[in-house]
């Protein structure tokens, strides 16, 4: 499942599988196109983000 959200002031997508959060995806973009794609996959780093959404 893909859920849109925000992270660090930027648009983000939260990816989940089987009811558990699997990743957070953000994109840095400019008028020239996509500069970089950032993935957070670490459960330890995802937990505070998910807790803030739930709380």
JOCORFEN-V31322 format. One record per backbone hydrogen bond with DSSP energy under -0.5 kcal/mol. CO is the residue of the C=O (numbers start at 1). NH is the residue of the N-H. E is the energy in kcal/mol with one decimal. If there is no record, write none. Layout:
co: (CO & CO)
nh: (NH & NH)
e: (E & E)
This chain:
co: (1 & 3 & 5 & 7 & 10 & 11 & 12 & 13 & 13 & 14 & 15 & 15 & 17 & 20 & 23 & 24 & 25 & 26 & 27 & 28 & 28 & 30 & 33 & 36 & 38 & 39 & 40 & 42 & 42 & 43 & 44 & 45 & 46 & 47 & 48 & 49 & 50 & 51)
nh: (16 & 14 & 12 & 10 & 7 & 27 & 5 & 15 & 25 & 3 & 22 & 23 & 20 & 17 & 15 & 40 & 13 & 38 & 29 & 35 & 36 & 33 & 30 & 28 & 26 & 41 & 24 & 45 & 46 & 47 & 48 & 49 & 50 & 51 & 52 & 53 & 54 & 55)
e: (-2.6 & -3.6 & -2.2 & -1.6 & -2.7 & -0.6 & -2.8 & -0.6 & -2.8 & -2.5 & -3.4 & -1.9 & -1.6 & -2.7 & -2.9 & -2.5 & -2.4 & -3.2 & -0.6 & -3.0 & -1.6 & -1.5 & -2.7 & -2.8 & -2.5 & -0.5 & -1.7 & -0.6 & -2.2 & -2.1 & -0.6 & -0.6 & -2.6 & -2.5 & -1.9 & -1.6 & -2.1 & -1.7)
